[in-house]
Amino acid sequence: MQVDYDQFVTDRLDQLLRYATALTCDKHLAQDIVQDVLLRARQKWARIGALEVPYLYLKRMVTNDYLSWRRRRAAREVLTGHGGFDEVGPVVADHAERHAERDAMRALIAALPRKQRAAVVLRYYEDSSDEEIASVLKCSVGTVRSNISRALAKLRVQRSEQPEVLR
């Protein structure tokens, strides 16, 4: 069954933006990536729309665009504003505490190597299985588990060095 491009964008744009924002830790870079991906996908929509899960294909395109050499410099620069993770995580009672936690978590995730960051975002923000992550990152399931394990170990070390905000 062919999925209509306009309907797909209407239904999935928010999800793609949330995923890209969590991945890049930068709302504006995420918007640029998603826009570029959707423009490229529009040109190939006859093939992409016929896939069983076109959203997974576009998620892979977003991930590849983020991991590409053209985006490396921009992806390293993390904004300290309060956009991005605000829309992704659960609500915390205290507004200031919520922003402090988001900023601290963004800084921790931004320090991860790019593939580890992508694996963590796919697992914990997108709730993807190991097989789905492997498909998006084009690697084996074992590599996914290794990336997540290493990322979590690094986050634990970084968290222990952080102020009380994340403890």
DSSP file with accessible surface (Angstrom, degrees, kcal/mol):
  #  RESIDUE AA STRUCTURE BP1 BP2  ACC     N-H-->O    O-->H-N    N-H-->O    O-->H-N    TCO  KAPPA ALPHA  PHI   PSI    X-CA   Y-CA   Z-CA
    1    1 A M              0   0  202      0, 0.0     2,-0.4     0, 0.0     0, 0.0   0.000 360.0 360.0 360.0 127.0    0.0    0.0    0.0
    2    2 A Q        -     0   0   97     48,-0.0     2,-0.4     1,-0.0    48,-0.2  -0.627 360.0-142.7 -79.7 127.8    1.4    3.4   -1.1
    3    3 A V        -     0   0   38     46,-1.3     2,-0.3    -2,-0.4    48,-0.1  -0.779  21.3-116.6 -91.4 134.5    1.5    6.0    1.7
    4    4 A D     >  -     0   0   96     -2,-0.4     4,-2.6     1,-0.1     5,-0.2  -0.519  16.9-139.5 -72.0 131.8    0.7    9.6    0.6
    5    5 A Y  H  > S+     0   0   23     -2,-0.3     4,-2.7     1,-0.2     5,-0.2   0.929 100.1  48.5 -58.9 -50.6    3.7   11.9    1.1
    6    6 A D  H  > S+     0   0   95      1,-0.2     4,-2.3     2,-0.2    -1,-0.2   0.908 114.0  46.6 -61.1 -40.4    1.7   14.9    2.4
    7    7 A Q  H  > S+     0   0   97      2,-0.2     4,-2.6     1,-0.2    -1,-0.2   0.903 111.1  52.8 -68.1 -40.1   -0.3   12.7    4.9
    8    8 A F  H  X S+     0   0   10     -4,-2.6     4,-2.7     2,-0.2     5,-0.2   0.941 110.6  46.7 -59.6 -47.7    2.9   11.0    6.0
    9    9 A V  H  X S+     0   0   28     -4,-2.7     4,-2.1     1,-0.2     5,-0.2   0.924 112.4  50.6 -62.5 -42.5    4.6   14.4    6.7
   10   10 A T  H  < S+     0   0  105     -4,-2.3     4,-0.3    -5,-0.2    -1,-0.2   0.923 117.6  39.6 -59.8 -42.8    1.4   15.6    8.5
   11   11 A D  H  < S+     0   0   98     -4,-2.6     4,-0.2     1,-0.2    -2,-0.2   0.821 128.4  27.6 -77.0 -33.4    1.4   12.4   10.7
   12   12 A R  H  X S+     0   0   81     -4,-2.7     4,-2.5    -5,-0.2     5,-0.2   0.480  87.2  95.6-115.5  -3.8    5.1   12.0   11.4
   13   13 A L  H  X S+     0   0   58     -4,-2.1     4,-2.7    -5,-0.2     5,-0.2   0.926  88.4  49.8 -58.1 -46.3    6.8   15.4   11.2
   14   14 A D  H  > S+     0   0  109     -4,-0.3     4,-2.6    -5,-0.2    -1,-0.2   0.909 111.6  49.0 -59.9 -42.3    6.6   16.0   15.0
   15   15 A Q  H  > S+     0   0   64     -4,-0.2     4,-2.5     2,-0.2    -1,-0.2   0.913 111.6  48.7 -64.5 -42.9    8.1   12.5   15.7
   16   16 A L  H  X S+     0   0    2     -4,-2.5     4,-2.7     1,-0.2    -2,-0.2   0.912 112.7  48.4 -63.3 -41.4   10.9   13.1   13.2
   17   17 A L  H  X S+     0   0   41     -4,-2.7     4,-2.6    -5,-0.2    -2,-0.2   0.910 111.6  48.8 -65.7 -42.6   11.7   16.5   14.7
   18   18 A R  H  X S+     0   0  100     -4,-2.6     4,-2.5    -5,-0.2     5,-0.2   0.929 113.6  47.7 -62.0 -43.6   11.7   15.1   18.3
   19   19 A Y  H  X S+     0   0    0     -4,-2.5     4,-2.3     1,-0.2    -2,-0.2   0.950 113.9  45.8 -62.4 -48.4   14.0   12.3   17.2
   20   20 A A  H  X S+     0   0    0     -4,-2.7     4,-2.8     1,-0.2     6,-0.3   0.883 112.4  51.7 -64.1 -37.5   16.4   14.7   15.4
   21   21 A T  H  X S+     0   0    7     -4,-2.6     4,-2.3     2,-0.2     5,-0.5   0.930 111.3  46.4 -66.0 -43.5   16.4   17.1   18.3
   22   22 A A  H  < S+     0   0    0     -4,-2.5    -2,-0.2    -5,-0.2    -1,-0.2   0.899 115.4  48.2 -64.6 -37.0   17.2   14.4   20.8
   23   23 A L  H  < S+     0   0    0     -4,-2.3    -2,-0.2    -5,-0.2    -1,-0.2   0.923 122.3  30.9 -69.7 -44.5   19.9   13.1   18.5
   24   24 A T  H  < S-     0   0    1     -4,-2.8    -2,-0.2    -5,-0.2    -1,-0.2   0.666  89.5-139.3 -90.5 -19.4   21.6   16.5   17.7
   25   25 A C  S  < S+     0   0    1     -4,-2.3    54,-0.6    -5,-0.3     2,-0.3   0.774  78.1  95.8  60.8  26.4   20.9   18.3   21.1
   26   26 A D     >  -     0   0   20     -5,-0.5     4,-2.5    -6,-0.3     5,-0.2  -0.871  62.5-158.4-150.7 110.4   20.2   21.3   18.9
   27   27 A K  H  > S+     0   0   79     -2,-0.3     4,-2.1     1,-0.2     5,-0.1   0.882  94.9  47.9 -58.5 -40.7   16.6   22.3   17.8
   28   28 A H  H  > S+     0   0  111      2,-0.2     4,-2.1     1,-0.2    -1,-0.2   0.911 112.1  47.5 -72.5 -41.1   17.8   24.3   14.9
   29   29 A L  H  > S+     0   0    8      2,-0.2     4,-2.6     1,-0.2    -1,-0.2   0.912 111.1  53.7 -63.7 -39.7   20.2   21.7   13.5
   30   30 A A  H  X S+     0   0    0     -4,-2.5     4,-2.7     1,-0.2     5,-0.2   0.917 107.5  49.9 -61.1 -43.0   17.4   19.1   13.9
   31   31 A Q  H  X S+     0   0   77     -4,-2.1     4,-2.5     1,-0.2    -1,-0.2   0.913 111.0  49.8 -62.9 -40.9   15.0   21.3   11.9
   32   32 A D  H  X S+     0   0   79     -4,-2.1     4,-2.5     2,-0.2    -2,-0.2   0.924 112.1  47.4 -62.5 -45.6   17.6   21.7    9.1
   33   33 A I  H  X S+     0   0    0     -4,-2.6     4,-2.7     2,-0.2     5,-0.2   0.942 113.3  47.0 -62.4 -47.9   18.3   17.9    9.0
   34   34 A V  H  X S+     0   0    3     -4,-2.7     4,-2.9     1,-0.2     5,-0.2   0.919 112.1  51.1 -63.2 -40.9   14.6   17.0    8.9
   35   35 A Q  H  X S+     0   0  113     -4,-2.5     4,-2.2    -5,-0.2    -1,-0.2   0.943 111.6  46.9 -61.5 -46.5   14.0   19.6    6.2
   36   36 A D  H  X S+     0   0   51     -4,-2.5     4,-2.2     1,-0.2    -2,-0.2   0.922 113.7  48.8 -60.3 -43.7   16.8   18.2    4.1
   37   37 A V  H  X S+     0   0    1     -4,-2.7     4,-2.9     1,-0.2    -2,-0.2   0.926 110.8  49.3 -64.0 -44.5   15.7   14.7    4.6
   38   38 A L  H  X S+     0   0   17     -4,-2.9     4,-2.1     1,-0.2    -1,-0.2   0.878 109.9  52.0 -65.9 -35.3   12.1   15.4    3.7
   39   39 A L  H  X S+     0   0  101     -4,-2.2     4,-1.1    -5,-0.2    -1,-0.2   0.927 113.8  43.1 -64.5 -43.8   13.1   17.3    0.5
   40   40 A R  H  X S+     0   0   77     -4,-2.2     4,-0.8     1,-0.2     3,-0.2   0.891 113.3  52.2 -68.0 -38.7   15.2   14.3   -0.6
   41   41 A A  H >< S+     0   0    0     -4,-2.9     3,-0.6     1,-0.2     7,-0.2   0.864 101.6  60.9 -66.2 -35.0   12.5   11.8    0.4
   42   42 A R  H >< S+     0   0  128     -4,-2.1     3,-1.1     1,-0.2    -1,-0.2   0.892 101.8  52.9 -58.4 -39.6    9.9   13.8   -1.6
   43   43 A Q  H 3< S+     0   0  159     -4,-1.1    -1,-0.2     1,-0.2    -2,-0.2   0.775 119.5  33.8 -68.2 -25.9   11.9   13.1   -4.8
   44   44 A K  T XX S+     0   0   98     -4,-0.8     4,-2.3    -3,-0.6     3,-0.9   0.056  81.0 121.2-114.3  20.6   12.0    9.4   -4.1
   45   45 A W  H <>  +     0   0   15     -3,-1.1     4,-3.1     1,-0.3     5,-0.3   0.804  63.5  66.3 -64.1 -29.0    8.6    9.0   -2.5
   46   46 A A  H 34 S+     0   0   80     -4,-0.2     4,-0.5     1,-0.2    -1,-0.3   0.918 113.7  33.1 -57.5 -40.0    7.2    6.5   -5.0
   47   47 A R  H <4 S+     0   0  127     -3,-0.9     4,-0.4     2,-0.2     3,-0.4   0.912 122.3  46.3 -81.1 -44.8    9.8    4.0   -3.7
   48   48 A I  H >< S+     0   0    0     -4,-2.3     3,-1.6     1,-0.2    -2,-0.2   0.923 109.7  53.7 -66.5 -43.7    9.9    5.1   -0.1
   49   49 A G  T 3< S+     0   0    0     -4,-3.1   -46,-1.3     1,-0.3    -1,-0.2   0.748 103.1  58.6 -64.6 -21.5    6.1    5.3    0.3
   50   50 A A  T 3  S+     0   0   59     -4,-0.5    -1,-0.3    -3,-0.4    -2,-0.2   0.598  84.5 105.8 -83.9  -9.8    5.8    1.7   -0.9
   51   51 A L  S <  S-     0   0   64     -3,-1.6   -48,-0.1    -4,-0.4    -3,-0.0  -0.286  81.8-119.0 -67.2 157.4    8.0    0.4    1.9
   52   52 A E  S    S+     0   0  190      1,-0.3    -1,-0.1     2,-0.1    -4,-0.0   0.891 108.3  19.6 -63.9 -39.9    6.4   -1.5    4.8
   53   53 A V    >>  +     0   0   72      1,-0.1     4,-1.4    -5,-0.0     3,-0.5  -0.706  66.3 172.2-132.8  82.6    7.6    1.1    7.3
   54   54 A P  H 3> S+     0   0   12      0, 0.0     4,-2.4     0, 0.0     5,-0.2   0.841  78.3  63.1 -62.4 -29.9    8.5    4.4    5.6
   55   55 A Y  H 3> S+     0   0   18      1,-0.2     4,-2.6     2,-0.2     5,-0.2   0.918 101.0  51.0 -61.5 -41.4    9.0    6.1    9.0
   56   56 A L  H <> S+     0   0   42     -3,-0.5     4,-2.2     2,-0.2    -1,-0.2   0.902 109.2  51.6 -63.1 -37.7   11.9    3.8    9.8
   57   57 A Y  H  X S+     0   0   59     -4,-1.4     4,-2.1     2,-0.2    -2,-0.2   0.932 111.6  46.0 -64.9 -44.0   13.5    4.6    6.4
   58   58 A L  H  X S+     0   0    0     -4,-2.4     4,-2.5     2,-0.2    -2,-0.2   0.874 109.1  55.3 -68.5 -34.3   13.2    8.3    7.1
   59   59 A K  H  X S+     0   0   12     -4,-2.6     4,-2.5     2,-0.2    -1,-0.2   0.919 108.0  49.7 -62.5 -39.4   14.6    7.8   10.6
   60   60 A R  H  X S+     0   0   63     -4,-2.2     4,-3.0     1,-0.2     5,-0.2   0.914 109.2  51.9 -64.2 -40.6   17.6    6.1    9.0
   61   61 A M  H  X S+     0   0   17     -4,-2.1     4,-2.5     2,-0.2    -2,-0.2   0.917 110.2  48.5 -62.1 -42.5   17.9    9.1    6.6
   62   62 A V  H  X S+     0   0    1     -4,-2.5     4,-2.4     2,-0.2    -2,-0.2   0.938 113.2  47.7 -62.1 -46.1   17.9   11.5    9.6
   63   63 A T  H  X S+     0   0    0     -4,-2.5     4,-2.6     1,-0.2    -2,-0.2   0.935 112.4  48.4 -61.8 -46.1   20.5    9.5   11.4
   64   64 A N  H  X S+     0   0   55     -4,-3.0     4,-1.2     1,-0.2    -1,-0.2   0.899 110.8  50.9 -62.0 -40.3   22.7    9.2    8.4
   65   65 A D  H  < S+     0   0    3     -4,-2.5     3,-0.3    -5,-0.2     6,-0.3   0.915 111.6  48.1 -64.4 -40.7   22.5   12.9    7.8
   66   66 A Y  H  < S+     0   0    0     -4,-2.4    -2,-0.2     1,-0.2    -1,-0.2   0.910 114.9  45.1 -63.8 -42.2   23.4   13.6   11.4
   67   67 A L  H  < S+     0   0   24     -4,-2.6    -1,-0.2    -5,-0.2    -2,-0.2   0.622  91.7 110.2 -78.8 -11.3   26.3   11.2   11.2
   68   68 A S  S >< S-     0   0   25     -4,-1.2     3,-1.3    -3,-0.3     4,-0.5  -0.191  81.2-114.6 -67.5 158.0   27.6   12.5    7.9
   69   69 A W  G >  S+     0   0  190      1,-0.3     3,-0.8     2,-0.2     4,-0.4   0.800 111.1  66.5 -63.3 -26.9   30.8   14.4    7.6
   70   70 A R  G 3  S+     0   0  131      1,-0.2     4,-0.3     2,-0.1    -1,-0.3   0.794 106.4  41.2 -66.8 -25.1   28.9   17.6    6.5
   71   71 A R  G <> S+     0   0   29     -3,-1.3     4,-2.6    -6,-0.3    -1,-0.2   0.455  84.2  99.5-102.6  -1.7   27.3   17.9    9.9
   72   72 A R  H <> S+     0   0  116     -3,-0.8     4,-1.2    -4,-0.5    -1,-0.1   0.918  85.7  43.4 -57.0 -48.2   30.1   17.0   12.2
   73   73 A R  H >> S+     0   0  186     -4,-0.4     4,-0.8     1,-0.2     3,-0.6   0.944 116.2  47.1 -64.7 -46.3   31.1   20.5   13.2
   74   74 A A  H >4 S+     0   0   35     -4,-0.3     3,-0.6     1,-0.2    -1,-0.2   0.875 108.5  56.0 -64.2 -35.4   27.6   21.7   13.7
   75   75 A A  H 3< S+     0   0    1     -4,-2.6    -1,-0.2     1,-0.2    -2,-0.2   0.771 102.1  57.1 -70.5 -23.4   26.7   18.6   15.8
   76   76 A R  H << S+     0   0  171     -4,-1.2     2,-0.8    -3,-0.6    -1,-0.2   0.735  89.9  81.9 -77.5 -24.0   29.5   19.3   18.2
   77   77 A E    <<  -     0   0  107     -4,-0.8     2,-0.5    -3,-0.6    -1,-0.1  -0.748  67.5-167.6 -87.3 110.5   28.2   22.8   19.0
   78   78 A V        -     0   0   46     -2,-0.8     2,-0.2   -52,-0.0   -52,-0.1  -0.866  15.6-132.3-103.4 127.7   25.5   22.3   21.6
   79   79 A L        -     0   0   82    -54,-0.6   -52,-0.0    -2,-0.5    -2,-0.0  -0.475   2.4-147.5 -73.7 148.9   23.2   25.2   22.4
   80   80 A T        +     0   0  126     -2,-0.2    -1,-0.1     2,-0.0    23,-0.1   0.385  62.0 114.2 -98.3   6.0   22.6   26.0   26.0
   81   81 A G  S    S-     0   0   40      1,-0.1    -2,-0.0    22,-0.0     0, 0.0  -0.039  78.7-111.1 -66.5 177.5   19.0   27.2   25.4
   82   82 A H  S    S+     0   0   87      2,-0.1     4,-0.3     3,-0.1    -1,-0.1   0.311  81.9 103.1-100.0  10.6   16.1   25.4   26.8
   83   83 A G        +     0   0   28      2,-0.1     2,-1.1     3,-0.1    -4,-0.0  -0.219  63.9  40.3 -78.3 176.7   14.6   24.1   23.5
   84   84 A G  S >  S+     0   0    1      1,-0.2     3,-1.1   -58,-0.1     4,-0.4  -0.671 112.8  39.6  93.2 -94.5   15.0   20.5   22.4
   85   85 A F  G >> S+     0   0    4     -2,-1.1     4,-2.0     1,-0.3     3,-0.8   0.646  96.7  81.7 -72.3 -12.3   14.6   18.1   25.2
   86   86 A D  G 34 S+     0   0   29     -4,-0.3    -1,-0.3     1,-0.3    -3,-0.1   0.888  97.6  42.0 -56.9 -38.6   11.8   20.2   26.7
   87   87 A E  G <4 S+     0   0  103     -3,-1.1    -1,-0.3     1,-0.1    -2,-0.2   0.615 115.7  51.5 -83.7 -10.9    9.4   18.5   24.3
   88   88 A V  T <4 S+     0   0   37     -3,-0.8    -2,-0.2    -4,-0.4    -1,-0.1   0.874  98.3  59.7 -96.7 -41.7   10.8   15.0   24.7
   89   89 A G  S  < S-     0   0   22     -4,-2.0     3,-0.1     1,-0.2     2,-0.0  -0.235  89.0 -81.4 -92.5 175.2   11.0   14.2   28.4
   90   90 A P        -     0   0  106      0, 0.0     2,-0.3     0, 0.0    -1,-0.2  -0.336  51.9 -98.7 -71.0 156.8    8.5   13.9   31.2
   91   91 A V        -     0   0  127     -2,-0.0     2,-0.4     2,-0.0     4,-0.0  -0.562  32.4-153.4 -79.5 136.6    7.3   17.0   33.0
   92   92 A V        -     0   0   31     -2,-0.3     6,-0.2     1,-0.1     5,-0.0  -0.882  20.5-124.2-109.0 144.1    8.9   17.9   36.3
   93   93 A A  S    S+     0   0  111     -2,-0.4     2,-0.6     4,-0.1    -1,-0.1   0.899  95.2  62.4 -57.2 -48.2    6.9   19.9   38.9
   94   94 A D  S  > S-     0   0   85      1,-0.2     4,-2.5    -3,-0.0     5,-0.2  -0.717  72.2-151.8 -87.0 122.6    9.4   22.7   39.3
   95   95 A H  H  > S+     0   0  113     -2,-0.6     4,-2.0     1,-0.2     5,-0.2   0.911  96.2  46.8 -59.9 -45.9   10.0   24.7   36.1
   96   96 A A  H  > S+     0   0   66      1,-0.2     4,-2.3     2,-0.2    -1,-0.2   0.903 111.8  51.3 -65.7 -39.3   13.6   25.7   37.0
   97   97 A E  H  > S+     0   0   93      2,-0.2     4,-2.7     1,-0.2     5,-0.2   0.908 107.2  54.1 -64.5 -39.7   14.5   22.2   38.0
   98   98 A R  H  X S+     0   0   51     -4,-2.5     4,-2.3     1,-0.2    -2,-0.2   0.932 110.7  45.4 -60.0 -44.9   13.1   20.9   34.7
   99   99 A H  H  X S+     0   0   23     -4,-2.0     4,-2.7     2,-0.2     5,-0.2   0.896 112.0  51.4 -67.7 -39.7   15.3   23.2   32.7
  100  100 A A  H  X S+     0   0   36     -4,-2.3     4,-2.4     1,-0.2    -1,-0.2   0.918 111.9  47.2 -63.0 -42.7   18.4   22.5   34.9
  101  101 A E  H  X S+     0   0   51     -4,-2.7     4,-2.7     2,-0.2     5,-0.2   0.908 112.5  49.3 -64.9 -42.8   17.9   18.7   34.4
  102  102 A R  H  X S+     0   0   23     -4,-2.3     4,-2.7    -5,-0.2    -2,-0.2   0.931 112.9  46.9 -61.8 -46.2   17.4   19.1   30.6
  103  103 A D  H  X S+     0   0   44     -4,-2.7     4,-2.2     2,-0.2    -2,-0.2   0.915 113.9  47.5 -63.3 -43.3   20.5   21.3   30.3
  104  104 A A  H  X S+     0   0   11     -4,-2.4     4,-2.1    -5,-0.2    -2,-0.2   0.925 114.4  46.0 -65.0 -43.4   22.6   18.9   32.4
  105  105 A M  H  X S+     0   0   62     -4,-2.7     4,-2.8     2,-0.2     5,-0.3   0.912 111.0  53.1 -66.8 -40.0   21.3   15.8   30.4
  106  106 A R  H  X S+     0   0    7     -4,-2.7     4,-2.7    -5,-0.2    -1,-0.2   0.927 109.6  49.0 -60.0 -43.2   21.9   17.6   27.1
  107  107 A A  H  X S+     0   0   55     -4,-2.2     4,-1.1     2,-0.2    -1,-0.2   0.907 112.2  48.3 -65.2 -40.0   25.4   18.3   28.1
  108  108 A L  H  < S+     0   0    6     -4,-2.1     3,-0.5     2,-0.2     4,-0.4   0.942 115.3  43.4 -64.8 -46.7   26.0   14.7   29.1
  109  109 A I  H >< S+     0   0    3     -4,-2.8     3,-1.5     1,-0.2    -2,-0.2   0.893 108.8  58.4 -67.5 -37.7   24.6   13.2   26.0
  110  110 A A  H 3< S+     0   0   19     -4,-2.7    -1,-0.2    -5,-0.3    -2,-0.2   0.785  98.8  60.5 -64.4 -24.3   26.3   15.8   23.8
  111  111 A A  T 3< S+     0   0   48     -4,-1.1    -1,-0.3    -3,-0.5    -2,-0.2   0.628  86.0  98.5 -78.9 -12.2   29.7   14.6   25.1
  112  112 A L  S <  S-     0   0    5     -3,-1.5    39,-0.0    -4,-0.4    -3,-0.0  -0.423  89.0 -95.8 -72.2 150.6   29.1   11.1   23.8
  113  113 A P     >  -     0   0   62      0, 0.0     4,-2.8     0, 0.0     5,-0.2  -0.305  44.1-105.3 -59.3 154.1   30.7    9.9   20.6
  114  114 A R  H  > S+     0   0   42      1,-0.2     4,-2.5     2,-0.2     5,-0.2   0.860 116.6  44.8 -57.9 -45.4   28.2   10.3   17.7
  115  115 A K  H  > S+     0   0  108      2,-0.2     4,-2.4     1,-0.2    -1,-0.2   0.897 114.5  49.8 -70.5 -36.0   27.3    6.7   17.2
  116  116 A Q  H  > S+     0   0   25      2,-0.2     4,-2.6     1,-0.2    -2,-0.2   0.923 111.0  50.1 -65.4 -41.2   26.9    6.1   20.9
  117  117 A R  H  X S+     0   0    6     -4,-2.8     4,-2.7     1,-0.2     5,-0.2   0.938 110.7  49.4 -61.4 -44.7   24.7    9.2   21.1
  118  118 A A  H  X S+     0   0    0     -4,-2.5     4,-2.6    -5,-0.2    -2,-0.2   0.926 111.5  48.9 -61.5 -43.1   22.6    7.9   18.2
  119  119 A A  H  X S+     0   0    0     -4,-2.4     4,-2.3     2,-0.2    -1,-0.2   0.922 112.7  47.5 -64.3 -42.2   22.2    4.5   19.8
  120  120 A V  H  X>S+     0   0    5     -4,-2.6     4,-3.1     2,-0.2     5,-0.5   0.926 112.9  48.2 -65.5 -43.9   21.2    6.0   23.2
  121  121 A V  I  X>S+     0   0    0     -4,-2.7     4,-2.0    -5,-0.2     5,-1.6   0.933 112.4  48.8 -63.5 -43.7   18.7    8.3   21.6
  122  122 A L  I  <5S+     0   0    0     -4,-2.6     6,-2.5    -5,-0.2    -1,-0.2   0.909 118.2  40.8 -62.5 -40.5   17.2    5.5   19.5
  123  123 A R  I  <5S+     0   0   55     -4,-2.3     4,-0.5     4,-0.2    -2,-0.2   0.963 128.4  24.6 -73.1 -52.0   16.9    3.3   22.6
  124  124 A Y  I  <5S+     0   0  122     -4,-3.1    -3,-0.2    -5,-0.2    -2,-0.2   0.740 132.1  32.5 -96.2 -21.5   15.7    5.6   25.3
  125  125 A Y  I  <<S+     0   0   69     -4,-2.0    -3,-0.2    -5,-0.5    -1,-0.1   0.709 131.5  31.3-102.3 -29.4   14.0    8.5   23.4
  126  126 A E  S   <S-     0   0   41     -5,-1.6    -3,-0.2    -4,-0.2    -2,-0.2   0.478  95.2-134.9-103.8  -8.6   12.6    6.5   20.5
  127  127 A D        +     0   0  141     -4,-0.5     2,-0.2    -6,-0.3    -4,-0.2   0.878  44.5 167.1  55.4  42.4   12.1    3.2   22.4
  128  128 A S        -     0   0    5     -6,-2.5    -1,-0.2    -7,-0.1    -2,-0.1  -0.600  33.8-119.8 -87.9 149.5   13.6    1.2   19.5
  129  129 A S     >  -     0   0   45     -2,-0.2     4,-2.6     1,-0.1     5,-0.2  -0.337  30.9-103.4 -78.0 168.0   14.7   -2.4   19.7
  130  130 A D  H  > S+     0   0   22      1,-0.2     4,-2.6     2,-0.2     5,-0.2   0.893 123.8  51.8 -58.5 -40.3   18.2   -3.6   19.2
  131  131 A E  H  > S+     0   0  117      2,-0.2     4,-2.0     1,-0.2    -1,-0.2   0.899 110.1  47.6 -65.2 -41.9   17.2   -4.8   15.7
  132  132 A E  H  > S+     0   0   81      2,-0.2     4,-2.4     1,-0.2    -2,-0.2   0.911 112.7  49.1 -65.3 -41.8   15.6   -1.5   14.8
  133  133 A I  H  X S+     0   0    0     -4,-2.6     4,-3.0     2,-0.2     5,-0.2   0.927 110.0  51.4 -63.6 -43.4   18.7    0.4   16.0
  134  134 A A  H  X>S+     0   0   10     -4,-2.6     5,-1.8    -5,-0.2     4,-1.0   0.899 110.3  50.2 -60.7 -38.7   21.0   -1.9   14.0
  135  135 A S  H  <5S+     0   0   41     -4,-2.0     3,-0.3     2,-0.2    -1,-0.2   0.927 113.5  44.3 -65.7 -43.5   18.9   -1.3   10.9
  136  136 A V  H  <5S+     0   0    1     -4,-2.4    -2,-0.2     1,-0.2    -1,-0.2   0.919 120.9  39.0 -68.3 -42.1   19.0    2.5   11.3
  137  137 A L  H  <5S-     0   0    6     -4,-3.0    -1,-0.2    -5,-0.2    -2,-0.2   0.484 105.0-128.1 -87.7  -4.8   22.7    2.6   12.1
  138  138 A K  T  <5 +     0   0  138     -4,-1.0     2,-0.3    -3,-0.3    -3,-0.2   0.958  69.9 108.1  55.6  55.6   23.6   -0.1    9.6
  139  139 A C  S   <S-     0   0   41     -5,-1.8    -1,-0.2    -6,-0.1    -2,-0.1  -0.882  73.6 -77.5-145.3 179.6   25.5   -2.2   12.0
  140  140 A S     >  -     0   0   66     -2,-0.3     4,-1.9     1,-0.1     5,-0.1  -0.400  37.2-115.0 -81.5 162.9   25.1   -5.5   13.9
  141  141 A V  H  > S+     0   0   38      1,-0.2     4,-2.5     2,-0.2     5,-0.2   0.882 118.1  56.7 -63.1 -36.9   23.0   -6.0   17.0
  142  142 A G  H  > S+     0   0   44      1,-0.2     4,-2.3     2,-0.2    -1,-0.2   0.892 105.0  50.8 -61.8 -38.6   26.2   -6.7   18.9
  143  143 A T  H  > S+     0   0   60      2,-0.2     4,-2.9     1,-0.2    -1,-0.2   0.896 108.6  52.5 -66.5 -38.5   27.6   -3.4   17.9
  144  144 A V  H  X S+     0   0    0     -4,-1.9     4,-2.6     2,-0.2     5,-0.2   0.955 110.9  46.4 -60.3 -49.7   24.4   -1.7   19.1
  145  145 A R  H  X S+     0   0  138     -4,-2.5     4,-2.6     1,-0.2    -2,-0.2   0.901 113.2  49.9 -61.9 -39.4   24.6   -3.3   22.5
  146  146 A S  H  X S+     0   0   37     -4,-2.3     4,-2.7     2,-0.2     5,-0.2   0.925 110.7  49.0 -65.0 -45.2   28.3   -2.4   22.8
  147  147 A N  H  X S+     0   0   20     -4,-2.9     4,-2.4     2,-0.2    -2,-0.2   0.920 114.0  45.9 -61.0 -43.4   27.6    1.2   21.8
  148  148 A I  H  X S+     0   0    7     -4,-2.6     4,-2.9     2,-0.2     5,-0.2   0.928 112.6  50.3 -66.7 -43.1   24.8    1.5   24.4
  149  149 A S  H  X S+     0   0   75     -4,-2.6     4,-2.2    -5,-0.2    -2,-0.2   0.939 113.5  44.8 -61.0 -46.4   26.8   -0.2   27.1
  150  150 A R  H  X S+     0   0  152     -4,-2.7     4,-2.3     2,-0.2    -1,-0.2   0.894 113.4  51.0 -64.9 -40.1   29.8    2.0   26.6
  151  151 A A  H  X S+     0   0    0     -4,-2.4     4,-2.8    -5,-0.2    -2,-0.2   0.931 110.4  48.2 -64.0 -45.0   27.6    5.1   26.4
  152  152 A L  H  X S+     0   0   41     -4,-2.9     4,-2.4     2,-0.2    -2,-0.2   0.897 110.8  51.5 -63.8 -39.1   25.8    4.3   29.6
  153  153 A A  H  X S+     0   0   46     -4,-2.2     4,-2.0    -5,-0.2    -1,-0.2   0.931 112.2  46.5 -62.1 -43.5   29.2    3.6   31.4
  154  154 A K  H  X S+     0   0   80     -4,-2.3     4,-2.7     1,-0.2    -2,-0.2   0.909 111.5  51.4 -65.8 -40.6   30.4    7.0   30.2
  155  155 A L  H  X S+     0   0   24     -4,-2.8     4,-2.9     2,-0.2    -1,-0.2   0.887 107.7  53.0 -64.0 -38.4   27.2    8.7   31.3
  156  156 A R  H  X S+     0   0  160     -4,-2.4     4,-2.0     2,-0.2    -1,-0.2   0.925 111.4  45.9 -62.0 -43.3   27.5    7.1   34.8
  157  157 A V  H  X S+     0   0   82     -4,-2.0     4,-1.0     1,-0.2    -2,-0.2   0.944 115.6  45.8 -65.0 -46.4   31.0    8.5   35.1
  158  158 A Q  H >X S+     0   0   31     -4,-2.7     3,-0.6     1,-0.2     4,-0.6   0.898 110.7  53.8 -63.6 -39.7   30.0   11.9   33.9
  159  159 A R  H >< S+     0   0  116     -4,-2.9     3,-1.2     1,-0.2    -1,-0.2   0.891 103.8  55.0 -63.4 -39.6   26.9   12.0   36.1
  160  160 A S  H 3< S+     0   0   72     -4,-2.0    -1,-0.2     1,-0.3    -2,-0.2   0.777 108.8  49.7 -65.9 -22.7   29.0   11.2   39.2
  161  161 A E  H << S+     0   0  143     -4,-1.0    -1,-0.3    -3,-0.6    -2,-0.2   0.535  96.3  93.4 -90.0  -8.6   31.1   14.3   38.3
  162  162 A Q  S << S-     0   0   54     -3,-1.2    -3,-0.0    -4,-0.6   -58,-0.0  -0.427  85.0 -96.7 -81.1 160.5   28.0   16.5   37.9
  163  163 A P    >   -     0   0   86      0, 0.0     3,-1.3     0, 0.0     4,-0.3  -0.100  54.0 -81.3 -65.1 175.2   26.4   18.7   40.5
  164  164 A E  G >  S+     0   0  132      1,-0.3     3,-1.2     2,-0.2    -2,-0.0   0.606 109.9  92.5 -57.3 -13.9   23.5   17.5   42.5
  165  165 A V  G 3  S+     0   0   64      1,-0.3    -1,-0.3   -65,-0.0   -64,-0.1   0.865  94.8  33.9 -53.3 -40.6   21.0   18.4   39.8
  166  166 A L  G <         0   0   23     -3,-1.3    -1,-0.3    -7,-0.2    -2,-0.2   0.424 360.0 360.0 -98.9   0.4   21.2   14.9   38.1
  167  167 A R    <         0   0  139     -3,-1.2    -7,-0.0    -4,-0.3    -3,-0.0  -0.503 360.0 360.0 -89.9 360.0   21.6   12.8   41.2
